[in-house]
């Protein structure tokens, strides 16, 4: 019994392991991609069959089918067609209805309930007398296109409306009858659609017709019926309504635009002339006519009019203000009042005016009457012209069936509810923004994009369906970086989740130098063992757990020529020859017999000596640089010898400083470098013949004779100056002479001085003359003359006296500066 129980336990365990292995293999297999490709091929055949008649009669041109193709593609995609009323997917075997305005597809039962609820909400506020007298429409849930009550769908038809309850055919567009559409195009052109029964709008008319341009000047050409109107872009040339000019716009449709030119035109009465647009020749000025009427007593009071003025408005029989009596009077006399009561109906519409016949408006009605308020609950005696509203608030429920009216003294015709609905829509994301209403809310008009993992393939679904809609199948290659050691991964399509395991060859370099030939094992599925041991055969075994982990490369199985064993099991041996490995000094080799060498670094060169090789004990014999008398102090070593660090003591070129230079630098330098090394880098202390110091850095040989120090050279009047090298001035090659401006300035300066001298002499003469006149006036005294008393002597101000003396020098200085 124990053996049979254990055998059954093992069989069940093996069956579970096989099922788990198959599940893992199916999860990472590419069979789903093959199914997708088959489905796409089938869909392409259906689309090609649908568009066969159209493409056969248009020479294969299907450029205008993109919009219709989009609707057909959405009909094939799973979850793309959604009923906006119930927010559920539309299946192939469900009865549907398509809107003729927006071509949106709904469940037939949903649209019937929608139409019924809409008609009930519209007709519920009506009274019994009004009900049924008007055919109120119901709107489409998406585009609000209005349908009559008689247009409420009751039967399930195909898209073209020919077949009722179309049969389900996997090789036809869903909800299609498979026949030619034959619906008339919109706008109507006399032709019919050539596609098979299809969702969405019909494409533009593909028929070829012969038509001419708008202006009829060009020759007729064959064009598509949907684009038969065209322009030849030549000037229109038709006579404009003004009758003087022609249309200069390119060939266009419809009437020509008004004439844009301007011309002088008279007003209607002919008194004024103004420039106006040629398209509006008739205009009125703002002057009153003023012509004498036939009565000879009055003038015409009309503003700028054409034709005769007409008779005097005060001639003939005229009525009194209350219109009970008529009088025949001259136009110069006013109509008198008749003395009878007015009896005109007042504004209240009930009582009449009790005053005698009078001019002007009647007074307000002041009679006291028993008035009832608007709601009919209270009465009160008050003047007729005053309205009466009580303070009682209406308790009726508004048309939303939720809120009370609460309007004071309501007549019973309560206004619609002004609050916002705010109920959560079927999408569970937005709230209804409409006013408070009865029945179900309109579907959410928003659409949401459902994208693939890379975001390049997008489908639009109604808001609320994004949580249940599967992402679209993307044909873009996966752009994720590989998770294994390979630089590139196998090509596969965009997807969610982890990438499938890599199936490329490993090709890792083993320790022996060969490449690993097995498949990539960086992400191998390994079963976890020992996680849970069953207590007995009665316990159901748990599903095996698999984890992805990197496995090591298997041992190298490549055979080697010197040993019958594979590469991973072959060991080292001695060939009895000299070692020949290069010692650490890099100058000598190991002279021992072939021996085992410990590899300190796995990446080290195979010809490099190890710790078991000989150690070089010879001196360094490498040649020294030319000119260096010293020897290398190190033993035999690899690479170049170190630089000679001994210092040499020498004087610079100017003999003022002592320099310490390394031996290697001085011996290895050429003539130019030696000249730089023996320079102290200070300015040369020698003096040139001109008296300036040499500007060169400490140098060998004599100093240069050309002094380049800048020296200022001025003209004789000291106005012009110029900087020149000292050598040119010393040799007398350059001289600076005064120019014409300098001479002009000298001449003007002399003229200013002469003018100042003359002004000073004249000023002195004026001062003396003024003193003389003052002295004479003191001697004569004041004259007592009445005429002189009335006269007032106007004394000149200081500015008026001396402005000429001040402005003349300033003017001269300004001329000199310019």
C-alpha positions in Angstrom: 0.0 0.0 0.0 2.8 2.4 0.8 4.5 1.7 -2.5 1.4 2.3 -4.5 0.7 5.6 -2.7 4.3 6.7 -3.3 4.0 5.8 -7.0 0.8 7.8 -7.4 2.4 10.7 -5.6 5.4 10.6 -8.0 3.0 10.4 -11.1 1.0 13.4 -9.9 4.2 15.3 -9.2 5.6 14.6 -12.7 2.3 15.7 -14.3 2.4 19.0 -12.4 6.0 19.6 -13.4 5.2 18.9 -17.0 2.2 21.3 -16.9 4.4 24.0 -15.3 7.1 23.6 -17.9 4.6 23.8 -20.7 3.1 26.9 -19.2 6.5 28.6 -19.1 7.3 27.6 -22.6 3.9 28.9 -23.9 4.5 32.2 -22.0 7.7 33.0 -23.9 6.8 31.5 -27.2 6.2 33.6 -30.3 3.0 31.8 -31.4 0.9 34.8 -30.4 2.8 36.9 -32.9 2.1 34.4 -35.6 -1.6 34.5 -34.7 -1.6 38.3 -34.9 0.0 38.1 -38.4 -2.6 35.7 -39.6 -5.4 37.9 -38.2 -3.9 40.9 -39.9 -3.6 39.0 -43.2 -7.3 38.1 -43.0 -8.2 41.7 -42.1 -6.3 42.9 -45.1 -8.1 40.5 -47.5 -11.5 41.7 -46.1 -10.5 45.4 -46.7 -9.2 44.7 -50.2 -12.5 43.0 -51.0 -14.5 45.9 -49.6 -12.7 48.5 -51.7 -12.5 46.3 -54.9 -15.3 48.1 -56.8 -14.0 51.6 -55.9 -10.4 50.9 -56.9 -11.4 49.1 -60.2 -13.3 52.1 -61.5 -10.8 54.7 -60.3 -7.6 53.1 -61.8 -6.6 51.9 -58.4 -6.5 55.4 -56.8 -7.6 54.9 -53.1 -6.1 58.1 -51.7 -9.5 59.5 -50.7 -10.5 56.3 -48.7 -8.5 57.1 -45.6 -11.4 58.2 -43.5 -13.6 55.3 -44.5 -10.7 52.9 -44.0 -10.3 54.2 -40.5 -13.9 53.4 -39.6 -13.5 49.9 -41.1 -10.3 49.3 -39.2 -12.0 50.3 -35.9 -14.8 47.8 -36.8 -12.2 45.0 -36.9 -10.1 46.0 -33.9 -11.2 44.4 -30.6 -12.6 47.0 -28.2 -12.3 49.9 -30.6 -16.1 50.1 -31.2 -17.8 51.1 -28.0 -21.4 52.1 -27.3 -21.2 55.5 -25.6 -24.5 54.9 -23.7 -23.6 51.8 -21.8 -19.8 52.1 -22.2 -19.6 48.5 -23.4 -17.9 46.9 -26.4 -20.0 46.3 -29.5 -19.7 42.7 -30.6 -20.3 41.2 -34.1 -23.6 39.4 -33.2 -25.3 42.4 -31.5 -27.9 44.6 -33.1 -26.6 48.1 -33.7 -27.7 51.5 -35.0 -25.5 54.1 -36.7 -26.0 57.9 -36.6 -26.2 59.6 -40.0 -24.6 62.8 -38.6 -21.4 61.5 -36.8 -21.6 57.8 -37.9 -21.2 56.7 -34.3 -22.4 53.2 -33.6 -24.7 52.3 -30.6 -26.5 49.2 -29.4 -30.0 49.2 -30.8 -31.6 48.6 -27.4 -29.5 51.5 -25.9 -30.5 54.0 -28.6 -34.2 53.0 -28.3 -34.1 53.6 -24.5 -32.2 56.9 -25.1 -34.8 58.2 -27.6 -37.7 57.2 -25.3 -36.1 58.9 -22.2 -35.3 62.1 -24.3 -38.9 62.4 -25.6 -40.3 61.9 -22.1 -38.0 64.6 -20.6 -39.0 67.1 -23.3 -42.7 66.4 -23.1 -43.1 66.0 -19.3 -43.3 69.8 -18.5 -46.1 70.2 -21.0 -49.8 70.4 -20.0 -52.4 68.0 -21.2 -53.7 70.5 -23.8 -50.2 70.9 -25.4 -49.2 67.2 -25.3 -49.2 65.5 -28.7 -49.6 68.7 -30.7 -45.9 69.0 -31.6 -43.5 66.3 -32.7 -40.6 67.0 -30.4 -37.2 65.7 -31.6 -34.6 63.5 -29.7 -30.8 64.1 -30.1 -27.9 61.8 -30.9 -25.9 61.2 -27.7 -22.6 62.2 -29.4 -23.2 64.9 -32.1 -26.7 66.1 -30.9 -28.1 65.6 -34.4 -31.9 65.8 -34.0 -34.3 63.0 -35.1 -38.0 63.1 -35.3 -40.2 60.8 -33.1 -41.1 58.8 -36.2 -37.3 58.2 -36.9 -36.8 56.2 -33.7 -35.1 53.0 -34.8 -37.1 49.8 -34.3 -35.3 47.3 -36.5 -31.7 46.2 -37.0 -30.4 47.1 -40.5 -27.0 46.9 -42.2 -25.1 50.1 -42.8 -26.6 50.8 -46.2 -30.1 50.0 -45.0 -30.9 47.3 -47.6 -30.9 44.1 -45.5 -32.7 43.7 -42.2 -30.9 41.6 -39.6 -27.7 41.0 -41.7 -26.2 37.6 -41.1 -22.9 37.2 -39.3 -20.1 36.5 -41.9 -16.5 36.4 -40.8 -15.3 37.4 -44.3 -17.4 40.6 -44.3 -17.2 43.9 -42.3 -19.2 43.4 -39.1 -22.9 44.5 -39.4 -22.5 44.7 -43.2 -24.6 42.9 -45.8 -21.8 42.6 -48.4 -23.7 44.3 -51.2 -22.7 47.5 -53.0 -23.6 50.5 -50.8 -25.3 52.7 -53.5 -26.1 55.5 -51.1 -26.2 59.0 -52.7 -23.2 61.2 -52.0 -23.5 64.3 -49.8 -23.7 66.8 -51.3 -25.7 65.1 -54.0 -24.1 64.9 -57.4 -26.3 62.3 -59.1 -23.9 59.4 -58.5 -23.9 56.6 -55.9 -21.3 55.1 -53.6 -19.4 52.2 -55.2 -18.0 50.6 -52.0 -19.4 47.5 -50.4 -21.7 48.1 -47.4 -19.4 49.9 -44.9 -19.5 51.9 -41.7 -18.7 55.7 -41.6 -19.2 58.3 -44.4 -19.0 57.5 -48.0 -15.8 58.6 -49.8 -15.8 61.5 -52.2 -17.4 60.8 -55.6 -14.8 59.1 -57.9 -16.6 59.6 -61.2 -14.8 61.5 -63.9 -16.7 64.5 -65.5 -15.7 67.1 -68.0 -16.0 70.6 -66.6 -14.7 74.1 -67.1 -13.4 76.7 -64.6 -15.4 79.3 -62.7 -15.0 82.1 -65.3 -15.6 79.7 -68.3 -12.4 81.0 -70.0 -10.4 77.8 -69.9 -11.1 74.7 -71.9 -13.1 71.9 -70.3 -10.9 69.2 -68.6 -11.8 65.8 -67.1 -11.8 65.9 -63.3 -13.2 63.9 -60.4 -16.9 64.7 -59.7 -16.0 65.5 -56.0 -13.5 68.2 -57.2 -15.2 69.3 -60.4 -15.1 73.0 -59.5 -11.7 74.5 -60.2 -10.0 77.8 -60.9 -7.8 78.7 -63.8 -6.2 81.6 -61.8 -6.6 84.1 -64.6 -8.2 87.5 -64.0 -12.0 87.2 -63.7 -12.9 90.2 -66.0 -16.6 90.3 -65.2 -18.2 93.8 -64.9 -18.8 94.8 -61.3 -22.2 96.2 -60.1 -20.8 99.8 -60.3 -20.9 99.4 -64.1 -17.5 101.1 -64.6 -14.8 98.6 -63.5 -14.1 94.9 -64.0 -13.2 92.3 -61.4 -9.4 91.9 -61.2 -9.4 88.9 -58.8 -8.3 85.5 -60.0 -11.0 83.1 -61.3 -13.4 82.5 -58.4 -16.7 81.0 -57.5 -19.9 82.9 -56.7 -20.5 86.6 -57.2 -17.6 89.1 -57.5 -16.6 91.1 -54.5 -17.7 94.8 -54.3 -15.6 97.2 -56.3 -12.6 98.3 -54.1 -12.0 101.5 -56.0 -12.8 105.0 -54.7 -14.6 107.8 -56.7 -16.3 111.2 -56.1 -20.0 110.8 -55.7 -22.9 113.1 -54.8 -25.3 112.5 -52.0 -29.0 111.8 -52.6 -30.0 115.5 -52.5 -27.0 116.6 -54.5 -25.7 119.2 -52.1 -22.4 117.5 -51.1 -19.7 115.5 -53.0 -17.3 113.1 -51.3 -14.9 110.3 -52.1 -16.6 107.0 -51.4 -16.3 103.4 -52.4 -17.5 102.7 -55.9 -19.5 99.8 -54.5 -21.8 102.1 -52.4 -22.7 105.1 -54.6 -25.9 106.1 -52.8 -25.4 108.0 -49.5 -27.1 110.6 -47.3 -25.6 113.7 -45.9 -26.7 115.1 -42.5 -28.3 118.3 -43.8 -32.1 118.9 -43.5 -33.9 119.4 -46.8 -35.3 122.9 -45.9 -37.3 123.3 -49.1 -40.6 125.2 -48.9 -43.6 123.0 -48.9 -46.6 123.6 -51.3 -48.4 125.4 -48.4 -45.9 128.2 -48.5 -45.7 128.4 -44.7 -43.5 125.4 -43.7 -40.3 123.8 -44.9 -39.4 120.2 -45.4 -37.9 118.6 -42.2 -36.7 115.4 -43.8 -32.9 114.7 -44.0 -31.3 114.5 -47.5 -33.9 112.7 -49.6 -34.6 112.1 -53.3 -37.8 113.2 -55.2 -40.4 115.7 -54.2 -41.0 116.7 -50.5 -44.7 116.0 -50.6 -47.7 117.9 -49.1 -47.6 119.7 -45.8 -48.3 117.3 -42.9 -50.6 119.9 -41.3 -52.9 120.3 -44.3 -56.3 118.6 -44.7 -58.6 117.4 -41.9 -57.0 117.0 -38.5 -58.3 115.3 -35.4 -58.2 116.5 -31.8 -55.9 114.7 -29.3 -58.7 112.3 -28.3 -59.6 111.7 -32.0 -63.3 112.3 -31.5 -63.6 115.5 -33.4 -62.1 116.6 -36.8 -61.3 120.1 -37.9 -60.5 121.7 -41.2 -58.0 124.5 -40.3 -55.2 126.3 -42.1 -51.8 124.7 -41.6 -50.7 127.7 -39.6 -53.2 127.0 -36.7 -53.0 124.2 -34.2 -55.9 121.8 -33.6 -57.8 122.8 -30.4 -59.1 120.3 -27.8 -62.7 119.3 -28.2 -63.7 119.5 -24.4 -65.0 116.0 -24.3 -63.6 113.3 -22.1 -60.5 111.5 -23.3 -61.7 107.9 -22.9 -58.4 106.4 -24.0 -57.6 102.9 -22.5 -54.9 103.3 -19.8 -51.8 101.1 -19.5 -53.7 98.7 -17.2 -55.8 97.8 -20.1 -59.0 97.9 -18.0 -59.9 101.5 -17.2 -60.2 104.6 -19.4 -58.8 108.1 -19.0 -61.4 110.4 -17.2 -59.7 113.7 -18.1 -60.9 116.1 -20.7 -59.4 115.9 -24.2 -55.7 116.8 -23.7 -52.4 116.7 -25.4 -49.6 114.4 -24.3 -49.7 111.0 -22.6 -52.4 110.0 -20.1 -51.7 109.6 -16.4 -51.3 106.3 -14.7 -54.4 104.4 -13.5 -55.0 105.4 -9.8 -58.3 103.6 -9.2 -58.4 101.2 -6.3 -59.3 97.6 -7.1 -59.3 94.2 -5.4 -56.1 92.5 -6.7 -55.1 88.9 -6.4 -51.4 87.9 -6.2 -49.7 85.9 -8.9 -50.0 82.6 -7.0 -53.7 83.2 -6.2 -53.4 82.7 -2.4 -54.0 86.3 -1.2 -56.1 89.3 -2.2 -55.6 93.0 -1.4 -57.2 96.4 -2.3 -54.6 98.7 -3.9 -54.1 101.1 -6.8 -54.6 99.5 -10.2 -51.1 100.4 -11.6 -49.2 98.7 -8.7 -48.4 95.0 -9.1 -49.2 92.7 -6.1 -46.8 89.9 -5.1 -47.2 88.1 -1.8 -44.3 86.7 0.3 -45.4 83.0 0.0 -42.6 80.8 -1.5 -43.5 78.1 -4.0 -43.1 74.5 -2.7 -43.5 72.8 -6.0 -40.8 70.4 -7.3 -39.1 71.7 -10.4 -38.8 69.7 -13.6 -35.7 68.0 -12.3 -37.9 66.2 -9.6 -35.2 67.0 -7.0 -35.3 70.6 -5.9 -38.2 72.9 -4.8 -39.0 76.2 -6.7 -38.8 78.5 -3.7 -39.7 81.5 -5.8 -41.9 84.2 -4.2 -45.5 84.3 -5.3 -45.0 81.8 -8.1 -47.8 81.4 -10.7 -47.2 77.7 -11.0 -45.1 77.8 -14.2 -41.9 77.2 -12.3 -38.6 77.9 -14.2 -36.2 75.1 -15.0 -33.7 74.1 -12.2 -30.6 76.3 -12.3 -28.4 74.0 -10.3 -25.6 71.8 -11.8 -26.3 68.1 -12.0 -22.9 67.0 -10.7 -23.7 63.3 -10.9 -20.8 61.0 -11.8 -21.0 59.9 -15.4 -20.7 56.3 -16.6 -17.0 56.7 -17.2 -16.4 57.1 -13.4 -13.9 59.9 -14.2 -16.0 63.0 -14.8 -19.2 64.6 -13.5 -22.2 65.8 -15.5 -21.8 69.6 -16.2 -25.4 70.0 -17.4 -28.2 71.6 -15.4 -30.0 69.5 -13.0 -32.3 67.1 -15.0 -34.3 63.9 -14.8 -33.3 60.6 -16.4 -29.8 59.5 -17.3 -27.0 62.0 -18.1 -25.5 62.4 -21.5 -22.5 60.1 -22.1 -19.1 61.5 -21.4 -17.9 63.2 -24.5 -14.2 62.8 -23.7 -11.9 60.2 -25.4 -8.8 58.6 -23.9 -5.7 57.4 -25.8 -4.7 53.8 -25.2 -1.1 53.3 -26.2 1.3 50.5 -26.7 4.4 50.2 -24.5 6.5 52.4 -26.8 3.6 54.9 -27.4 3.8 54.9 -31.2 0.5 53.0 -31.8 -2.5 54.7 -30.3 -6.2 53.9 -30.4 -8.9 56.3 -29.0 -11.6 54.8 -26.8 -14.4 56.5 -24.9 -13.6 57.7 -21.4 -14.0 54.9 -18.9 -13.0 52.1 -21.3 -9.3 52.6 -20.9 -9.2 50.3 -17.9 -10.8 47.3 -19.8 -9.4 47.9 -23.3 -6.4 45.9 -24.3 -3.4 47.9 -25.6 -3.2 47.9 -29.4 -0.8 45.5 -31.2 2.3 47.5 -32.2 4.4 46.6 -35.2 7.4 48.6 -34.1 10.5 46.7 -33.0 11.2 46.5 -29.3 13.8 49.2 -28.4 14.7 48.0 -24.9 18.4 47.4 -24.3 19.4 43.7 -24.0 19.4 42.3 -20.5 22.1 39.8 -21.3 25.8 40.4 -22.3 25.0 40.6 -26.0 25.2 44.1 -27.6 22.0 43.6 -29.5 19.0 41.4 -28.8 16.9 39.3 -31.2 14.3 41.4 -33.2 10.8 41.2 -31.8 7.8 43.5 -31.6 6.9 46.1 -29.0 5.4 44.4 -25.9 4.6 44.9 -22.2 6.5 43.0 -19.5 9.9 41.3 -19.7 11.5 40.6 -23.0 11.6 36.9 -24.1 14.8 35.0 -23.3 17.8 35.5 -25.6 18.3 32.5 -28.0 21.7 33.7 -29.4 24.9 31.8 -28.9 26.7 32.7 -25.7 30.2 33.4 -27.4 31.8 34.3 -24.0 35.6 33.8 -23.9 36.4 31.0 -21.6 39.5 30.8 -19.4 41.2 28.6 -22.1 40.6 31.2 -24.8 37.9 29.4 -26.7 34.3 30.8 -27.1 31.3 29.3 -25.4 29.1 27.6 -28.1 25.9 27.0 -26.1 22.8 29.3 -26.1 22.7 32.4 -24.0 22.3 31.4 -20.3 22.3 34.8 -18.6 18.5 34.6 -17.9 17.9 30.9 -17.6 14.8 29.6 -15.9 15.8 27.5 -12.9 13.4 25.6 -10.8 13.6 26.3 -7.0 13.9 23.0 -5.1 13.6 22.4 -1.4 11.2 25.3 -0.8 8.4 23.1 0.6 8.4 19.4 1.2 5.0 17.6 1.2 4.0 16.0 4.5 2.6 13.0 2.7 0.8 11.7 -0.4 -2.4 13.2 0.8 -1.0 16.8 0.5 -1.5 18.4 -3.0 1.9 19.4 -4.4 2.4 23.1 -4.9 3.2 24.6 -8.3 6.9 24.6 -9.0 8.6 28.1 -8.8 11.0 29.2 -11.5 13.4 32.1 -11.2 15.6 33.7 -13.8 19.3 33.5 -13.0 22.7 33.6 -14.9 24.2 30.1 -15.2 28.0 29.6 -15.6 29.4 28.6 -18.9 29.9 24.8 -19.3 33.5 23.3 -19.4 35.3 23.8 -22.7 35.0 20.6 -24.8 37.4 21.7 -27.6 40.1 19.1 -28.2 43.8 20.2 -28.1 46.4 18.7 -30.5 49.0 17.7 -27.8 46.6 15.9 -25.5 43.7 13.4 -26.1 41.7 15.1 -23.3 39.3 18.0 -23.9 40.5 21.5 -23.2 39.0 21.9 -19.7 40.8 18.7 -18.4 44.2 19.2 -20.1 47.1 20.0 -17.7 50.5 21.8 -18.1 53.7 19.9 -18.9 57.4 20.6 -19.5 58.9 20.7 -23.0 62.6 20.5 -21.7 63.5 23.6 -23.6 64.8 26.9 -22.2 62.2 29.0 -20.5 62.9 32.2 -22.6 60.5 34.4 -20.6 61.4 38.1 -20.5 62.7 39.1 -17.1 61.5 42.1 -15.2 64.4 44.1 -16.5 63.0 43.8 -20.0 66.6 43.3 -21.3 67.4 39.6 -20.6 65.5 36.3 -20.7 65.2 33.4 -18.2 67.8 30.7 -18.9 66.3 27.9 -16.8 64.6 24.8 -18.3 60.9 24.9 -19.1 59.2 25.1 -15.7 55.9 26.0 -14.0 55.2 29.7 -13.7 52.6 31.1 -11.3 50.3 33.6 -13.1 50.0 36.6 -10.8 47.6 38.4 -13.2 45.3 36.5 -15.4 45.5 39.2 -18.1 49.4 39.2 -18.0 51.4 38.4 -21.1 52.2 34.7 -21.5 55.9 35.6 -22.3 56.5 37.5 -19.1 58.6 36.0 -16.3 57.0 34.8 -13.1 58.3 34.5 -9.5 59.9 31.1 -10.3 62.2 32.6 -13.1 65.7 34.0 -12.5 66.4 37.5 -11.2 68.6 39.8 -13.2 71.7 41.1 -11.2 73.7 42.9 -13.9 74.4 46.6 -14.1 72.7 49.0 -16.5 74.6 49.2 -19.8 72.3 51.5 -21.7 73.9 54.4 -23.5 73.6 57.9 -22.0 72.5 61.0 -24.0 75.2 62.7 -26.0 77.2 65.2 -24.0 76.2 63.7 -20.6 79.4 62.4 -18.9 77.5 60.7 -15.9 76.6 57.0 -15.7 73.2 55.5 -14.7 73.2 54.8 -11.0 70.4 52.1 -11.2 70.9 48.3 -11.8 69.6 46.7 -15.0 66.1 48.0 -15.3 63.3 48.1 -18.0 62.6 51.2 -20.0 64.7 54.4 -20.4 67.2 55.5 -17.8 66.2 58.3 -15.5 67.2 61.8 -16.5 70.5 63.2 -15.2 69.6 65.4 -12.2 73.0 67.0 -11.6 73.0 70.8 -11.8 75.5 73.0 -13.8 76.4 76.6 -12.6 76.7 79.2 -15.4 76.2 83.0 -15.9 73.5 84.5 -18.1 74.2 86.6 -21.3 74.1 89.9 -19.4 76.6 88.6 -16.8 74.4 89.8 -13.9 72.8 86.5 -12.7 74.0 83.0 -12.0 71.8 80.2 -13.3 71.6 76.5 -12.2 70.5 74.2 -15.1 70.1 70.4 -15.2 72.7 68.6 -17.1 70.3 66.7 -19.3 68.5 69.9 -20.4 71.7 71.7 -21.4 73.4 68.8 -23.2 70.3 67.8 -25.1 69.3 71.3 -26.2 70.1 72.8 -29.6 71.6 76.3 -30.1 68.3 78.1 -29.9 67.2 76.2 -26.7 70.7 76.8 -25.1 70.3 80.5 -25.9 66.9 80.5 -24.0 68.2 78.4 -21.1 71.2 80.7 -20.5 68.9 83.8 -20.4 67.8 85.2 -17.0 64.5 86.3 -18.6 65.0 89.9 -17.3 65.2 93.1 -19.4 68.6 93.9 -21.0 70.4 96.5 -18.8 72.3 98.1 -21.8 71.6 101.6 -23.0 71.0 102.5 -26.7 72.7 105.5 -28.4 69.4 107.4 -28.2 69.4 107.3 -24.5 66.6 104.8 -24.0 67.1 101.3 -22.4 67.1 98.2 -24.5 63.7 96.6 -24.5 64.9 93.1 -25.4 65.0 90.2 -22.8 68.5 89.1 -21.7 70.1 88.0 -25.0 73.4 87.2 -26.6 75.3 89.5 -29.0 74.8 93.3 -29.5 71.6 95.2 -28.8 69.5 96.3 -31.8 70.0 100.0 -33.0 66.4 100.7 -34.0 64.7 102.1 -30.9 60.9 101.5 -31.2 59.8 103.4 -28.1 56.9 105.8 -28.9 57.7 109.5 -28.8 55.1 112.3 -29.2 55.6 114.8 -32.1 53.6 118.1 -32.1 53.0 120.8 -34.7 54.3 124.4 -34.1 50.8 125.5 -32.7 50.8 122.5 -30.4 47.3 121.4 -31.5 48.2 118.4 -33.6 50.2 115.5 -32.0 51.3 112.1 -33.2 53.2 109.1 -31.7 56.1 107.8 -33.7 59.0 105.5 -33.1 62.1 107.1 -31.6 64.3 105.9 -34.5 62.3 107.8 -37.2 62.3 111.1 -35.2 66.0 110.8 -34.5 66.8 110.3 -38.1 64.6 113.3 -39.1 62.5 111.4 -41.5 59.1 112.7 -40.2 57.9 116.2 -39.3 54.4 117.5 -38.4 53.2 120.8 -39.9 50.1 122.8 -39.0 47.1 122.1 -41.3 44.4 124.5 -42.6 42.3 124.1 -39.5 45.1 125.3 -37.3 45.6 128.4 -39.5 41.8 129.1 -39.5 41.7 128.8 -35.7 44.7 131.3 -35.4 42.9 133.7 -37.7 39.6 133.5 -35.8 41.3 133.8 -32.5 42.9 137.1 -33.7 39.5 138.3 -35.0 37.9 137.5 -31.6 40.6 139.4 -29.8 40.1 142.5 -32.1 36.3 142.3 -31.6 36.7 142.1 -27.8 39.0 145.2 -27.9 36.5 147.1 -30.1 33.6 146.1 -27.8 35.6 147.2 -24.7 36.2 150.7 -26.4 32.6 151.1 -27.3 31.4 150.0 -23.8 33.8 152.6 -22.3 32.3 155.3 -24.6 28.7 154.3 -23.7 29.6 154.5 -20.0 31.1 157.9 -20.3 28.1 159.1 -22.3 25.7 157.8 -19.7 27.7 159.6 -16.9 27.6 162.8 -18.9 23.8 162.6 -19.5 23.2 161.8 -15.8 25.3 164.8 -14.8 23.3 167.1 -17.2 20.0 165.8 -15.8 21.0 166.7 -12.3 21.8 170.2 -13.4 18.5 170.8 -15.2 16.1 169.1 -12.7 12.8 167.5 -13.5 10.4 169.1 -15.9 7.0 169.6 -14.6 5.0 168.8 -17.7 1.6 166.9 -17.6 2.4 165.1 -20.8 5.7 163.8 -19.3 3.9 162.7 -16.2 1.6 160.4 -18.2 4.5 158.9 -20.1 6.5 156.1 -18.4 10.1 155.7 -19.3 10.9 152.1 -19.9 14.3 151.3 -18.7 16.2 148.6 -20.6 17.3 145.6 -18.6 20.9 144.6 -18.2 20.5 141.7 -20.6 19.2 144.0 -23.4 22.0 146.4 -22.8 24.9 144.0 -22.8 23.6 141.0 -24.8 25.7 142.0 -27.9 28.8 142.2 -25.8 28.2 138.8 -24.3 27.0 136.8 -27.3 29.8 137.9 -29.7 32.7 136.3 -27.7 30.7 133.2 -27.0 30.0 132.8 -30.7 33.6 133.1 -31.5 34.6 130.5 -29.0 32.0 128.1 -30.5 33.4 128.6 -34.0 36.9 127.8 -32.7 35.7 124.6 -31.0 33.9 123.5 -34.2 
